[in-house]
Amino acid sequence: MSCCKFLCALAIVASSATASAVELPATASSAAPAMAILKNNCLSCHNPEKKKGKLLLTSRDLALKGNEDGPVIILGNGAQSKLIAALSADADPHMPPKKQLDAAEIAALRDWIDGGAPWDDAALASSAPTTRPVELHAMPSSYRPVLAIALSPDEKQLAIGRRDRVYLRDLKQPARPIVRELEGPADAVRALAWNADGSRLAAGGYRRVRVWQMQSNEEPIDLDGLEGRITALCFVPQSDMLLAADGIPGGGGRIVVYQLPDPQPRNIIAAHADSIFALKCTRDGKHLASGGADKLVKLWDLPTFKPAGALEGHTSHVLSLAFNSDDSLLASGGADKDIKIWDIKTHEQKQSIGPHPFRVDAIAWPNGRSIVAAGDDGGLRRDNDNANAPGAALPGADDVLYCLAVTADGANVFGGCHDGAVYVWVGGKIQTRLLFP
């Protein structure tokens, strides 16, 4: 349930409420149900990036402060609080504008205010919709897209996520045969990542990340503390720190930090107001870039995860990221069909390449000036990083291209396709399609 205008007009709803705000103990009742409702309905707009209605709901102090027209919460008196008044079915304006919260949700918020509006930062950071539990079912047999691929650091193996399996192909042999098959998450594999020396491989699906020690026959590590769909994975170079992006659409995107082999989260960062689709580390492991459905690219200092900047320029979801060879520039591809190039030090947008004829689902930036871009019409292009218009089209795939892997010299390109195959381009031409049993 999205709420772009939720609470923006609360200042004019139930404005006759004059009861004084009495500070009640912040631990008067459990905060988790209310946190889930606020998370799933309000924070996508009432966050530091958007500040809809000049109201922030990211902390208790800010929620109690209200907006320029006064508080929206009267502690100990939910019935007279503007927040609750706007949720009534006959409220004008009515919030959320396109959906009616059910009676149990409204009652939970009212009881929360009556109890002193206790706050739980951990529950608020959680993206799991506790009021709407999710049950997974078996995937249809016809569902077989390749949603994630990853090239090993030595470029000798290609990891491929297809349905709920991970396949390893030997790129040293001309036929690129399957040499290993791994049981992935229960859901479709949507993210893959190798660590810097190729000794670990991670795969993410729904609420689950599995990590294999590649030189061992030990059982994989299943990581804990995940919620929602895993949409991106990234190992911090020269370390066993793994970053997983999880969340639910419209409910916020988190970066969950692990120090392997410990399966428990080391840190959780509420990073974006909506789903995160891309994570990319610089080669020295000092910086991280994240891109999300909130149209933002964010930069973070590592290992502190201190925010280092927010890059605004895309008009739709940011779907893909790639650094150039010396990590001085960052490219971001989006659903707006554009590629933006950013200076990492100044945060200045250096170039905008587009529009492409496709949504830019995946990009790669091998050595040189050429950015490889793929998208939802199966198209593939090589863009020059100092040109405004997209580069010449290469032979395309037969269906949507979701993911790319490119060798360091840019000569070999691998693309995961909705039709269940991996397309291989060599020298700009399709050499083969890698098929599966």
C-alpha positions as CSV (number, residue, x, y, z in Angstrom):
1,M,0.0,0.0,0.0
2,S,1.7,3.2,-1.2
3,C,0.9,6.5,0.3
4,C,2.4,9.4,-1.6
5,K,0.2,11.9,0.1
6,F,-0.4,10.1,3.3
7,L,-0.5,12.6,6.2
8,C,0.4,15.5,3.9
9,A,-3.0,17.1,4.6
10,L,-3.4,16.0,8.1
11,A,-3.0,19.5,9.3
12,I,-6.5,20.3,8.0
13,V,-8.1,17.1,9.3
14,A,-9.6,17.1,12.8
15,S,-8.0,20.4,13.4
16,S,-10.4,21.1,16.2
17,A,-8.6,18.6,18.5
18,T,-7.2,20.8,21.3
19,A,-6.3,18.3,24.0
20,S,-2.8,18.9,25.3
21,A,-0.1,16.4,24.5
22,V,0.8,14.6,27.7
23,E,4.1,12.8,27.6
24,L,3.4,9.1,28.5
25,P,6.0,6.4,29.1
26,A,7.5,5.3,25.7
27,T,7.4,1.7,26.8
28,A,3.7,1.6,27.6
29,S,2.9,-1.0,24.9
30,S,4.4,-3.0,22.2
31,A,5.4,-0.9,19.2
32,A,5.9,-3.6,16.6
33,P,2.4,-3.6,15.0
34,A,2.3,0.2,14.7
35,M,5.9,0.2,13.3
36,A,4.9,-2.2,10.6
37,I,1.8,-0.2,9.6
38,L,3.9,3.1,9.5
39,K,6.6,1.3,7.5
40,N,4.3,-0.1,4.9
41,N,2.1,2.9,4.5
42,C,4.0,6.1,5.4
43,L,7.8,6.0,5.2
44,S,8.0,5.9,1.4
45,C,7.0,9.5,1.4
46,H,7.7,10.8,4.9
47,N,11.4,10.3,4.9
48,P,14.4,12.7,4.7
49,E,14.6,12.4,0.9
50,K,11.0,13.3,0.1
51,K,9.6,15.1,3.2
52,K,6.0,15.0,1.9
53,G,3.9,17.6,3.8
54,K,7.1,18.6,5.6
55,L,6.4,15.7,7.9
56,L,9.0,13.1,8.9
57,L,8.1,9.8,10.5
58,T,11.6,8.2,10.7
59,S,11.9,8.7,14.5
60,R,9.7,9.2,17.5
61,D,10.9,12.8,18.1
62,L,10.1,13.8,14.5
63,A,6.7,12.0,14.5
64,L,5.7,13.9,17.7
65,K,7.0,17.2,16.3
66,G,4.5,16.9,13.4
67,N,4.7,19.5,10.6
68,E,4.6,23.3,10.3
69,D,0.9,23.2,11.3
70,G,1.5,21.3,14.5
71,P,1.5,17.8,15.9
72,V,-0.4,15.0,14.2
73,I,-0.2,12.8,17.3
74,I,-1.8,13.6,20.7
75,L,-0.1,11.2,23.1
76,G,-2.7,9.3,25.2
77,N,-5.5,10.3,22.9
78,G,-5.6,8.5,19.7
79,A,-9.2,9.3,19.0
80,Q,-8.4,13.0,18.9
81,S,-5.2,12.6,16.9
82,K,-5.1,13.9,13.3
83,L,-3.3,10.8,12.2
84,I,-6.3,8.6,13.2
85,A,-8.9,11.0,12.0
86,A,-7.5,10.9,8.4
87,L,-7.8,7.1,8.3
88,S,-11.6,7.1,8.8
89,A,-13.6,5.9,5.8
90,D,-15.5,9.2,5.6
91,A,-12.5,11.4,6.2
92,D,-12.0,14.2,3.7
93,P,-9.2,14.2,2.7
94,H,-8.9,10.4,3.2
95,M,-5.6,8.7,3.8
96,P,-4.3,6.5,2.3
97,P,-5.8,8.1,-0.8
98,K,-6.4,4.9,-2.8
99,K,-7.0,2.3,-0.1
100,Q,-8.8,2.0,3.2
101,L,-6.8,0.6,6.1
102,D,-8.7,-2.2,7.7
103,A,-10.3,-1.8,11.2
104,A,-7.6,-3.8,12.9
105,E,-4.8,-1.6,11.5
106,I,-6.6,1.6,12.5
107,A,-7.2,0.1,16.0
108,A,-3.6,-0.8,16.3
109,L,-2.5,2.7,15.6
110,R,-5.0,4.2,17.9
111,D,-4.0,1.9,20.7
112,W,-0.4,2.7,20.1
113,I,-1.1,6.4,20.5
114,D,-3.2,5.7,23.6
115,G,-0.3,3.8,25.1
116,G,2.2,6.7,24.6
117,A,3.4,5.9,21.1
118,P,6.4,3.7,22.1
119,W,9.0,3.4,19.4
120,D,11.0,0.5,18.1
121,D,13.8,1.4,15.6
122,A,14.5,-2.2,14.8
123,A,10.9,-2.9,14.0
124,L,10.7,0.2,11.9
125,A,13.8,-0.8,9.9
126,S,12.2,-4.1,9.3
127,S,10.6,-4.4,5.8
128,A,8.5,-7.4,6.6
129,P,4.8,-6.8,6.4
130,T,3.7,-8.4,9.6
131,T,0.1,-7.5,8.9
132,R,0.2,-9.2,5.5
133,P,2.2,-12.5,6.0
134,V,3.6,-14.0,2.8
135,E,3.4,-17.7,1.9
136,L,5.6,-19.1,-0.8
137,H,4.2,-21.7,-3.3
138,A,6.0,-23.8,-5.9
139,M,7.1,-22.0,-9.0
140,P,5.3,-22.9,-12.2
141,S,7.3,-25.4,-14.3
142,S,7.3,-22.9,-17.2
143,Y,8.9,-20.2,-15.1
144,R,12.7,-20.4,-16.0
145,P,14.3,-17.0,-16.5
146,V,17.9,-16.3,-15.8
147,L,17.7,-13.4,-13.4
148,A,21.3,-13.3,-12.1
149,I,24.7,-14.2,-13.4
150,A,28.2,-13.6,-12.0
151,L,31.7,-14.1,-13.5
152,S,34.3,-15.5,-11.1
153,P,37.2,-13.1,-10.4
154,D,39.6,-15.3,-12.5
155,E,37.0,-15.3,-15.3
156,K,37.2,-19.1,-15.5
157,Q,33.6,-19.8,-14.2
158,L,30.2,-18.3,-14.8
159,A,27.6,-18.7,-12.0
160,I,24.1,-18.7,-13.3
161,G,20.9,-18.3,-11.3
162,R,18.0,-20.1,-13.1
163,R,14.8,-20.8,-11.2
164,D,15.9,-22.0,-7.7
165,R,19.2,-23.4,-8.9
166,V,22.7,-22.1,-9.4
167,Y,24.7,-23.6,-12.3
168,L,28.5,-23.3,-12.7
169,R,29.8,-23.3,-16.2
170,D,33.5,-23.9,-17.1
171,L,34.5,-21.1,-19.4
172,K,38.0,-22.6,-20.1
173,Q,36.4,-25.2,-22.3
174,P,35.0,-24.2,-25.7
175,A,31.6,-25.8,-25.0
176,R,31.4,-24.0,-21.6
177,P,29.8,-27.1,-19.9
178,I,27.9,-27.2,-16.6
179,V,30.4,-28.5,-14.0
180,R,28.3,-28.1,-10.9
181,E,24.7,-27.6,-9.9
182,L,23.8,-26.1,-6.5
183,E,20.5,-26.0,-4.7
184,G,19.7,-22.3,-4.3
185,P,17.1,-20.5,-2.2
186,A,13.5,-21.7,-2.2
187,D,12.5,-18.8,-4.5
188,A,14.0,-17.8,-7.8
189,V,17.7,-16.8,-7.6
190,R,17.7,-13.0,-8.1
191,A,21.2,-12.1,-7.0
192,L,24.7,-13.7,-7.1
193,A,28.1,-12.6,-5.9
194,W,31.6,-13.9,-5.7
195,N,34.1,-12.8,-3.1
196,A,37.4,-11.3,-4.3
197,D,39.4,-14.6,-4.5
198,G,36.5,-16.7,-5.8
199,S,36.5,-18.9,-2.6
200,R,32.9,-18.0,-1.7
201,L,29.7,-17.7,-3.8
202,A,26.5,-16.2,-2.5
203,A,23.0,-16.6,-3.9
204,G,19.8,-14.7,-2.8
205,G,16.1,-15.4,-3.3
206,Y,13.2,-14.6,-0.9
207,R,14.2,-14.1,2.7
208,R,17.2,-16.4,2.1
209,V,20.8,-16.1,1.1
210,R,23.0,-19.2,0.8
211,V,26.8,-19.0,0.8
212,W,29.0,-21.8,-0.5
213,Q,32.7,-22.4,0.3
214,M,33.7,-23.3,-3.2
215,Q,36.8,-25.4,-2.3
216,S,34.9,-27.4,0.2
217,N,32.0,-30.0,0.2
218,E,30.6,-28.5,3.4
219,E,26.9,-27.5,3.5
220,P,26.3,-23.9,2.5
221,I,25.7,-21.2,5.1
222,D,22.1,-20.0,5.3
223,L,22.1,-16.4,6.5
224,D,19.6,-15.2,9.1
225,G,17.7,-11.9,9.7
226,L,16.5,-11.4,6.1
227,E,13.1,-10.1,5.2
228,G,11.4,-9.8,1.8
229,R,13.1,-10.4,-1.5
230,I,16.9,-10.3,-1.9
231,T,17.4,-8.0,-4.8
232,A,21.2,-7.4,-4.7
233,L,24.4,-8.9,-3.2
234,C,27.9,-7.6,-3.0
235,F,31.1,-8.8,-1.3
236,V,33.3,-6.0,0.1
237,P,36.7,-6.5,-1.7
238,Q,39.5,-8.1,0.3
239,S,37.2,-9.2,3.1
240,D,34.5,-11.7,4.1
241,M,31.9,-8.9,4.5
242,L,28.8,-9.7,2.5
243,L,26.1,-7.1,1.8
244,A,22.6,-8.1,1.0
245,A,19.8,-5.8,-0.1
246,D,16.3,-6.9,1.0
247,G,12.9,-5.4,1.3
248,I,9.4,-5.3,-0.1
249,P,8.1,-3.0,-2.9
250,G,7.1,0.3,-1.4
251,G,8.2,-0.8,2.0
252,G,11.8,0.4,2.1
253,G,15.1,-1.2,1.2
254,R,17.7,-2.4,3.7
255,I,21.4,-3.2,3.5
256,V,22.0,-6.2,5.7
257,V,25.7,-6.7,6.7
258,Y,27.3,-10.0,7.4
259,Q,30.8,-10.9,8.5
260,L,31.2,-14.5,7.2
261,P,31.1,-17.2,8.3
262,D,28.8,-15.8,11.0
263,P,25.2,-16.2,9.8
264,Q,23.8,-13.4,12.0
265,P,23.7,-9.8,10.7
266,R,26.5,-7.6,11.9
267,N,24.6,-4.4,11.0
268,I,21.3,-3.4,9.3
269,I,21.0,-0.1,7.4
270,A,17.7,1.4,6.4
271,A,19.2,2.7,3.2
272,H,16.4,3.6,0.7
273,A,12.7,4.5,1.0
274,D,11.9,1.7,-1.5
275,S,13.5,-1.5,-2.9
276,I,17.2,-1.6,-3.7
277,F,18.0,-3.0,-7.1
278,A,21.8,-2.6,-7.2
279,L,24.8,-2.7,-4.9
280,K,28.4,-2.0,-6.1
281,C,31.7,-1.6,-4.2
282,T,34.8,0.2,-5.3
283,R,37.8,-2.1,-5.8
284,D,39.6,-0.7,-2.8
285,G,36.6,-1.6,-0.6
286,K,36.3,2.0,0.8
287,H,33.0,3.0,-0.8
288,L,29.6,1.5,-1.7
289,A,27.0,2.6,-4.2
290,S,23.3,1.6,-4.0
291,G,20.5,2.3,-6.3
292,G,16.8,1.9,-5.7
293,A,13.2,2.4,-6.7
294,D,13.2,5.7,-4.9
295,K,15.0,7.1,-8.0
296,L,18.2,7.7,-5.9
297,V,21.8,6.6,-6.1
298,K,23.4,6.7,-2.7
299,L,27.1,6.6,-1.7
300,W,28.4,5.1,1.6
301,D,31.7,5.1,3.3
302,L,33.0,1.6,4.3
303,P,33.2,0.0,6.7
304,T,31.3,2.6,8.8
305,F,28.4,2.8,6.3
306,K,28.3,6.6,6.9
307,P,26.2,8.3,4.2
308,A,28.5,10.0,1.7
309,G,26.0,11.5,-0.7
310,A,22.7,11.1,-2.6
311,L,22.8,11.5,-6.4
312,E,19.5,12.7,-7.9
313,G,18.9,12.7,-11.7
314,H,16.9,9.6,-12.6
315,T,13.1,10.0,-13.1
316,S,12.3,6.3,-12.4
317,H,13.8,3.2,-10.6
318,V,17.6,2.9,-10.6
319,L,18.2,-0.7,-11.7
320,S,21.9,-1.1,-12.3
321,L,25.3,0.3,-11.3
322,A,28.9,0.0,-12.5
323,F,32.2,1.8,-11.7
324,N,34.8,2.6,-14.2
325,S,38.3,1.0,-14.1
326,D,39.8,3.4,-11.5
327,D,36.5,3.9,-9.5
328,S,36.5,7.7,-10.2
329,L,33.2,7.5,-12.1
330,L,30.0,5.7,-11.4
331,A,27.4,4.7,-14.1
332,S,23.7,4.2,-13.2
333,G,21.1,2.7,-15.5
334,G,17.4,3.2,-14.9
335,A,13.8,2.4,-15.9
336,D,13.8,5.9,-17.4
337,K,15.9,4.4,-20.2
338,D,18.9,6.6,-19.3
339,I,22.4,6.0,-18.1
340,K,23.9,8.7,-15.9
341,I,27.6,9.1,-15.2
342,W,28.6,10.6,-11.9
343,D,31.9,12.0,-10.5
344,I,32.4,10.1,-7.2
345,K,34.3,13.0,-5.5
346,T,32.2,16.0,-6.5
347,H,28.9,14.1,-7.0
348,E,28.4,16.0,-10.2
349,Q,26.5,14.4,-13.1
350,K,29.1,14.3,-15.9
351,Q,27.0,12.7,-18.6
352,S,23.5,11.5,-19.4
353,I,23.3,8.8,-22.2
354,G,19.8,8.2,-23.6
355,P,17.1,7.6,-24.0
356,H,17.8,4.0,-24.9
357,P,15.1,2.0,-26.7
358,F,14.8,-0.2,-23.6
359,R,14.6,0.0,-19.8
360,V,18.3,-0.3,-18.7
361,D,18.1,-3.4,-16.6
362,A,21.8,-4.2,-16.5
363,I,25.1,-2.4,-17.3
364,A,28.8,-3.3,-17.2
365,W,31.8,-1.1,-17.5
366,P,34.9,-3.1,-18.5
367,N,38.3,-1.5,-19.2
368,G,38.1,1.3,-21.7
369,R,35.4,3.9,-22.5
370,S,32.6,1.5,-23.5
371,I,29.6,0.8,-21.2
372,V,27.6,-2.3,-22.1
373,A,23.9,-1.9,-21.6
374,A,21.0,-4.4,-21.8
375,G,17.3,-4.1,-21.3
376,D,13.8,-5.3,-21.4
377,D,13.5,-5.6,-25.2
378,G,16.5,-8.0,-25.4
379,G,18.6,-5.2,-26.8
380,L,22.3,-4.8,-26.2
381,R,24.4,-1.7,-26.8
382,R,27.9,-0.4,-26.3
383,D,27.7,3.2,-25.2
384,N,30.7,5.6,-25.3
385,D,31.0,7.2,-21.8
386,N,31.4,10.7,-23.3
387,A,28.5,10.6,-25.7
388,N,24.9,11.7,-25.1
389,A,23.3,9.3,-27.5
390,P,23.3,5.5,-27.1
391,G,25.8,3.5,-29.0
392,A,25.2,1.2,-32.0
393,A,23.0,-1.8,-31.3
394,L,24.5,-5.3,-31.2
395,P,22.5,-8.4,-32.1
396,G,19.9,-8.8,-29.5
397,A,18.4,-11.6,-27.5
398,D,15.0,-13.1,-28.1
399,D,13.5,-11.9,-24.9
400,V,14.1,-9.6,-21.9
401,L,17.7,-9.4,-20.7
402,Y,17.9,-9.2,-17.0
403,C,21.6,-9.4,-16.2
404,L,25.1,-9.1,-17.7
405,A,28.6,-10.3,-17.0
406,V,31.5,-9.0,-19.1
407,T,35.2,-10.0,-19.2
408,A,37.7,-7.3,-18.2
409,D,38.8,-6.7,-21.7
410,G,35.2,-6.3,-22.9
411,A,35.5,-9.0,-25.6
412,N,33.1,-11.5,-24.1
413,V,29.6,-10.6,-22.9
414,F,27.2,-13.0,-21.2
415,G,23.5,-12.1,-20.8
416,G,20.8,-13.8,-18.8
417,C,17.5,-13.9,-20.6
418,H,13.8,-14.5,-19.8
419,D,13.7,-17.4,-22.2
420,G,15.9,-19.4,-19.8
421,A,19.1,-19.2,-21.8
422,V,22.4,-17.4,-21.4
423,Y,23.4,-15.5,-24.6
424,V,27.1,-15.2,-25.4
425,W,28.5,-12.4,-27.5
426,V,32.1,-12.6,-28.7
427,G,33.5,-9.7,-30.7
428,G,30.1,-8.0,-30.8
429,K,28.3,-11.0,-32.3
430,I,26.1,-13.7,-30.7
431,Q,28.3,-16.8,-30.7
432,T,25.9,-19.2,-28.9
433,R,23.1,-19.7,-26.4
434,L,23.9,-21.7,-23.3
435,L,21.0,-24.0,-22.7
436,F,20.1,-26.1,-19.6
437,P,18.6,-29.5,-18.9
